[in-house]
Amino acid sequence: MRINFVLAAALALAACASTSGGQGIYGAELAKLRSDCEARDGILTPVGRSTGQAATDYVCEIRGGGTLTR
């Protein structure tokens, strides 16, 4: 339930940050974070607070990890 609330709040914040000319600063930052995270095989996850800065509101979780080789 809390995750749904956080996701809804993040989406609302992203909608508020958007401008008529595009996706807005927050949306652009969030899209870049998501792209960078997915490039590292990660999942962008909300941290549970809304500061208005995507880099603070989300963390890239790398799951599965790799194996160490020598």
N, CA, C and O atoms as a MOPAC input file, in Angstrom:
PM7 MOZYME 1SCF
protein

 N      0.82300 1    -1.18500 1     0.00000 1
 C      0.00000 1     0.00000 1     0.00000 1
 C      0.87200 1     1.25600 1     0.00000 1
 O      0.59200 1     2.20800 1    -0.72900 1
 N      1.93700 1     1.25800 1     0.82400 1
 C      2.79900 1     2.42800 1     0.89900 1
 C      3.50400 1     2.67300 1    -0.42600 1
 O      3.66200 1     3.81800 1    -0.85000 1
 N      3.93100 1     1.58400 1    -1.08600 1
 C      4.61500 1     1.73100 1    -2.36900 1
 C      3.67700 1     2.35200 1    -3.39100 1
 O      4.09600 1     3.20100 1    -4.17700 1
 N      2.40200 1     1.93600 1    -3.39200 1
 C      1.43200 1     2.51600 1    -4.31700 1
 C      1.27100 1     4.01100 1    -4.06300 1
 O      1.18100 1     4.79800 1    -5.00600 1
 N      1.23400 1     4.40200 1    -2.79000 1
 C      1.11900 1     5.81300 1    -2.45000 1
 C      2.33500 1     6.58800 1    -2.93500 1
 O      2.20200 1     7.67700 1    -3.49400 1
 N      3.51700 1     6.02700 1    -2.72000 1
 C      4.75600 1     6.69100 1    -3.13700 1
 C      4.78500 1     6.82600 1    -4.64900 1
 O      5.15000 1     7.87900 1    -5.17200 1
 N      4.40600 1     5.77700 1    -5.35200 1
 C      4.39000 1     5.82400 1    -6.81200 1
 C      3.38600 1     6.87000 1    -7.30200 1
 O      3.68000 1     7.63000 1    -8.22500 1
 N      2.20600 1     6.90900 1    -6.68400 1
 C      1.20400 1     7.90100 1    -7.07400 1
 C      1.71000 1     9.31400 1    -6.80500 1
 O      1.50000 1    10.21700 1    -7.61500 1
 N      2.37600 1     9.50500 1    -5.67000 1
 C      2.91900 1    10.82300 1    -5.34900 1
 C      4.00300 1    11.22300 1    -6.34300 1
 O      4.07000 1    12.37600 1    -6.77000 1
 N      4.85500 1    10.26200 1    -6.71000 1
 C      5.92100 1    10.55400 1    -7.67400 1
 C      5.33700 1    10.91600 1    -9.04000 1
 O      5.81500 1    11.83900 1    -9.69900 1
 N      4.31300 1    10.19300 1    -9.45500 1
 C      3.67600 1    10.49200 1   -10.73400 1
 C      2.99800 1    11.86500 1   -10.69400 1
 O      3.05700 1    12.62300 1   -11.66200 1
 N      2.36100 1    12.17200 1    -9.57900 1
 C      1.72500 1    13.48200 1    -9.44500 1
 C      2.76300 1    14.58900 1    -9.47500 1
 O      2.55800 1    15.62700 1   -10.10300 1
 N      3.87300 1    14.36500 1    -8.79600 1
 C      4.94000 1    15.36000 1    -8.79000 1
 C      5.51200 1    15.54400 1   -10.19200 1
 O      5.77800 1    16.66800 1   -10.61700 1
 N      5.69900 1    14.44300 1   -10.90400 1
 C      6.20800 1    14.54000 1   -12.27100 1
 C      5.22400 1    15.29900 1   -13.15900 1
 O      5.62900 1    16.07500 1   -14.02500 1
 N      3.93800 1    15.07100 1   -12.93800 1
 C      2.92200 1    15.77500 1   -13.72000 1
 C      2.93500 1    17.26700 1   -13.40300 1
 O      2.77100 1    18.09900 1   -14.29500 1
 N      3.12700 1    17.59700 1   -12.14400 1
 C      3.17900 1    19.00400 1   -11.75400 1
 C      4.41700 1    19.69100 1   -12.30200 1
 O      4.39400 1    20.88500 1   -12.60100 1
 N      5.48600 1    18.94100 1   -12.43000 1
 C      6.73700 1    19.52300 1   -12.90100 1
 C      6.75800 1    19.71900 1   -14.40700 1
 O      7.61200 1    20.43100 1   -14.93400 1
 N      5.82300 1    19.09100 1   -15.09500 1
 C      5.84100 1    19.20100 1   -16.55200 1
 C      5.33800 1    20.56200 1   -16.99500 1
 O      4.58500 1    21.23100 1   -16.28700 1
 N      5.76800 1    20.95100 1   -18.16900 1
 C      5.34700 1    22.22200 1   -18.74500 1
 C      4.59300 1    21.92800 1   -20.02800 1
 O      4.59500 1    20.79700 1   -20.51300 1
 N      3.96200 1    22.92500 1   -20.56500 1
 C      3.20400 1    22.72400 1   -21.79000 1
 C      4.11000 1    22.40300 1   -22.97700 1
 O      3.65200 1    21.83300 1   -23.96700 1
 N      5.39200 1    22.76400 1   -22.88700 1
 C      6.31100 1    22.54800 1   -23.98700 1
 C      7.02000 1    21.20500 1   -23.95600 1
 O      7.77200 1    20.90100 1   -24.88200 1
 N      6.81400 1    20.40000 1   -22.94400 1
 C      7.51000 1    19.12100 1   -22.87700 1
 C      7.28500 1    18.43100 1   -21.55700 1
 O      6.27900 1    18.65100 1   -20.88300 1
 N      8.23700 1    17.59100 1   -21.19600 1
 C      8.05900 1    16.78400 1   -19.99700 1
 C      8.55200 1    17.46800 1   -18.72500 1
 O      8.35900 1    16.92200 1   -17.63900 1
 N      9.16000 1    18.60300 1   -18.81300 1
 C      9.61600 1    19.32200 1   -17.63500 1
 C     10.96200 1    18.81900 1   -17.14400 1
 O     11.45700 1    17.78100 1   -17.58300 1
 N     11.53600 1    19.56900 1   -16.23700 1
 C     12.87000 1    19.24700 1   -15.72100 1
 C     12.84800 1    17.94600 1   -14.94400 1
 O     13.70100 1    17.08300 1   -15.15500 1
 N     11.87400 1    17.79200 1   -14.04000 1
 C     11.80100 1    16.57300 1   -13.22400 1
 C     11.62000 1    15.34200 1   -14.11200 1
 O     12.29300 1    14.32900 1   -13.92000 1
 N     10.72800 1    15.43300 1   -15.06600 1
 C     10.47400 1    14.30700 1   -15.97200 1
 C     11.69300 1    13.95500 1   -16.80500 1
 O     11.97500 1    12.77800 1   -17.03200 1
 N     12.41900 1    14.97100 1   -17.26400 1
 C     13.62300 1    14.72500 1   -18.04900 1
 C     14.70400 1    14.07100 1   -17.19000 1
 O     15.39000 1    13.15100 1   -17.63500 1
 N     14.84900 1    14.55300 1   -15.96400 1
 C     15.83500 1    13.97200 1   -15.04900 1
 C     15.46900 1    12.52500 1   -14.71600 1
 O     16.33500 1    11.65000 1   -14.67600 1
 N     14.19000 1    12.28500 1   -14.47900 1
 C     13.72000 1    10.93000 1   -14.17600 1
 C     13.95000 1     9.98500 1   -15.35500 1
 O     14.35900 1     8.84100 1   -15.16100 1
 N     13.69100 1    10.45300 1   -16.56300 1
 C     13.91400 1     9.63200 1   -17.75300 1
 C     15.39300 1     9.28600 1   -17.91900 1
 O     15.72900 1     8.15800 1   -18.28000 1
 N     16.26900 1    10.24300 1   -17.66000 1
 C     17.71000 1     9.97700 1   -17.75200 1
 C     18.15200 1     8.98800 1   -16.67900 1
 O     18.92800 1     8.07300 1   -16.95600 1
 N     17.66100 1     9.17100 1   -15.45400 1
 C     17.98900 1     8.22500 1   -14.38100 1
 C     17.53000 1     6.81300 1   -14.73500 1
 O     18.26500 1     5.84400 1   -14.54200 1
 N     16.31700 1     6.70800 1   -15.24900 1
 C     15.77800 1     5.39100 1   -15.61400 1
 C     16.62700 1     4.76100 1   -16.71600 1
 O     16.94300 1     3.57300 1   -16.65600 1
 N     16.99200 1     5.54300 1   -17.70500 1
 C     17.81000 1     5.03700 1   -18.80600 1
 C     19.17700 1     4.57000 1   -18.31800 1
 O     19.63600 1     3.48600 1   -18.68000 1
 N     19.82400 1     5.39200 1   -17.49500 1
 C     21.13800 1     5.02600 1   -16.95100 1
 C     21.05400 1     3.77400 1   -16.08400 1
 O     21.92700 1     2.90800 1   -16.14400 1
 N     20.00600 1     3.68800 1   -15.28500 1
 C     19.82600 1     2.53600 1   -14.39300 1
 C     19.59200 1     1.25700 1   -15.20200 1
 O     20.19400 1     0.22200 1   -14.91700 1
 N     18.72900 1     1.33000 1   -16.20000 1
 C     18.45000 1     0.15300 1   -17.02700 1
 C     19.67900 1    -0.27900 1   -17.81200 1
 O     19.84600 1    -1.46900 1   -18.08200 1
 N     20.54100 1     0.65700 1   -18.18400 1
 C     21.78500 1     0.32300 1   -18.88600 1
 C     22.71200 1    -0.50000 1   -18.00100 1
 O     23.55000 1    -1.25400 1   -18.49400 1
 N     22.55100 1    -0.34600 1   -16.67700 1
 C     23.35300 1    -1.13400 1   -15.72900 1
 C     22.59100 1    -2.35100 1   -15.22800 1
 O     22.96400 1    -2.94400 1   -14.21600 1
 N     21.51900 1    -2.72900 1   -15.93300 1
 C     20.64800 1    -3.85400 1   -15.55600 1
 C     20.01600 1    -3.65200 1   -14.18600 1
 O     19.87500 1    -4.59800 1   -13.41100 1
 N     19.63800 1    -2.41600 1   -13.89500 1
 C     19.01300 1    -2.10400 1   -12.61600 1
 C     17.54800 1    -1.74900 1   -12.77900 1
 O     17.02000 1    -1.67100 1   -13.88800 1
 N     16.90600 1    -1.53500 1   -11.63200 1
 C     15.50200 1    -1.14500 1   -11.58400 1
 C     15.41500 1     0.14300 1   -10.77700 1
 O     15.86100 1     0.18200 1    -9.63000 1
 N     14.85000 1     1.19500 1   -11.35500 1
 C     14.69800 1     2.46400 1   -10.66900 1
 C     13.54400 1     2.33200 1    -9.66800 1
 O     12.42500 1     1.98500 1   -10.04300 1
 N     13.82600 1     2.61000 1    -8.40200 1
 C     12.86900 1     2.38700 1    -7.32500 1
 C     12.72300 1     3.65100 1    -6.48500 1
 O     13.72400 1     4.27900 1    -6.13900 1
 N     11.47700 1     4.03700 1    -6.14900 1
 C     11.29600 1     5.19900 1    -5.28000 1
 C     11.79500 1     4.89800 1    -3.86900 1
 O     11.68200 1     3.76600 1    -3.39800 1
 N     12.34800 1     5.90700 1    -3.19100 1
 C     12.88600 1     5.70300 1    -1.85100 1
 C     11.87500 1     6.00900 1    -0.75200 1
 O     12.13800 1     5.73000 1     0.41700 1
 N     10.74000 1     6.57000 1    -1.09900 1
 C      9.69800 1     6.80200 1    -0.10900 1
 C      9.54300 1     8.24500 1     0.32900 1
 O      8.79400 1     8.53200 1     1.26200 1
 N     10.23400 1     9.14500 1    -0.32500 1
 C     10.05000 1    10.56300 1    -0.03200 1
 C     10.00600 1    11.32400 1    -1.36000 1
 O     10.46200 1    10.83900 1    -2.39500 1
 N      9.45000 1    12.50900 1    -1.29400 1
 C      9.33100 1    13.32100 1    -2.49300 1
 C      9.96300 1    14.67800 1    -2.22400 1
 O      9.40700 1    15.50900 1    -1.50600 1
 N     11.13600 1    14.88500 1    -2.81500 1
 C     11.86900 1    16.13100 1    -2.59400 1
 C     11.77400 1    17.08000 1    -3.78200 1
 O     12.14000 1    18.25000 1    -3.67800 1
 N     11.28700 1    16.57800 1    -4.90500 1
 C     11.25300 1    17.39500 1    -6.10700 1
 C     12.49200 1    17.22400 1    -6.96200 1
 O     12.60900 1    17.84800 1    -8.01700 1
 N     13.42300 1    16.38300 1    -6.52100 1
 C     14.62400 1    16.07700 1    -7.28800 1
 C     14.64600 1    14.57500 1    -7.53700 1
 O     14.74900 1    13.78800 1    -6.59600 1
 N     14.55000 1    14.18400 1    -8.78600 1
 C     14.45800 1    12.76700 1    -9.13000 1
 C     15.64400 1    11.96500 1    -8.59900 1
 O     15.47200 1    10.82100 1    -8.17600 1
 N     16.83800 1    12.54300 1    -8.61500 1
 C     18.02200 1    11.82500 1    -8.15000 1
 C     17.95600 1    11.53000 1    -6.65400 1
 O     18.60300 1    10.59500 1    -6.18100 1
 N     17.19000 1    12.30500 1    -5.91300 1
 C     17.02700 1    12.08400 1    -4.48300 1
 C     15.82500 1    11.18700 1    -4.20300 1
 O     15.81700 1    10.44500 1    -3.22100 1
 N     14.82100 1    11.25400 1    -5.05800 1
 C     13.58000 1    10.51100 1    -4.85200 1
 C     13.66400 1     9.04700 1    -5.29300 1
 O     12.82800 1     8.23500 1    -4.90000 1
 N     14.65400 1     8.71200 1    -6.09500 1
 C     14.77700 1     7.35500 1    -6.63600 1
 C     16.18600 1     6.81000 1    -6.44600 1
 O     17.15400 1     7.56400 1    -6.35400 1
 N     16.28000 1     5.48800 1    -6.39000 1
 C     17.56500 1     4.80700 1    -6.29300 1
 C     17.56700 1     3.68400 1    -7.33100 1
 O     16.53100 1     3.07800 1    -7.60500 1
 N     18.72200 1     3.42000 1    -7.89300 1
 C     18.86200 1     2.34100 1    -8.86800 1
 C     19.24000 1     1.06600 1    -8.11800 1
 O     20.31900 1     0.98200 1    -7.53200 1
 N     18.35900 1     0.08700 1    -8.13800 1
 C     18.63400 1    -1.19200 1    -7.49300 1
 C     19.17800 1    -2.16000 1    -8.52700 1
 O     18.52800 1    -2.45200 1    -9.53100 1
 N     20.37700 1    -2.64900 1    -8.26500 1
 C     20.98300 1    -3.65200 1    -9.13000 1
 C     20.68100 1    -5.00200 1    -8.50300 1
 O     21.13700 1    -5.29300 1    -7.39700 1
 N     19.92000 1    -5.82000 1    -9.19700 1
 C     19.53600 1    -7.12700 1    -8.64900 1
 C     20.24600 1    -8.24000 1    -9.35900 1
 O     20.56300 1    -8.13600 1   -10.54400 1
 N     20.49500 1    -9.30000 1    -8.63900 1
 C     21.11800 1   -10.47200 1    -9.23100 1
 C     22.62800 1   -10.43500 1    -9.14200 1
 O     23.26500 1   -11.45200 1    -8.86600 1
 N     23.19100 1    -9.28700 1    -9.37100 1
 C     24.62900 1    -9.14100 1    -9.28700 1
 C     25.37000 1   -10.03700 1   -10.26000 1
 O     24.76400 1   -10.83200 1   -10.97900 1
 N     26.61500 1    -9.90900 1   -10.27300 1
 C     27.45900 1   -10.72400 1   -11.14400 1
 C     28.27400 1   -11.68900 1   -10.32300 1
 O     28.12500 1   -11.78000 1    -9.10400 1
 N     29.11300 1   -12.38700 1   -10.98700 1
 C     29.99700 1   -13.31000 1   -10.29400 1
 C     31.40900 1   -12.75500 1   -10.34800 1
 O     31.80400 1   -12.10600 1   -11.31700 1
 N     32.13600 1   -13.01300 1    -9.32600 1
 C     33.53400 1   -12.57100 1    -9.28600 1
 C     34.40100 1   -13.62400 1    -9.94900 1
 O     34.26000 1   -14.81700 1    -9.67900 1
 N     35.28300 1   -13.18900 1   -10.80100 1
 C     36.21300 1   -14.10800 1   -11.43800 1
 C     37.62700 1   -13.66700 1   -11.12100 1
 O     37.88800 1   -12.48500 1   -10.89800 1
 N     38.52200 1   -14.61000 1   -11.10400 1
 C     39.92400 1   -14.27600 1   -10.81600 1
 C     40.75900 1   -14.54400 1   -12.02500 1
 O     41.97100 1   -14.33100 1   -11.99900 1

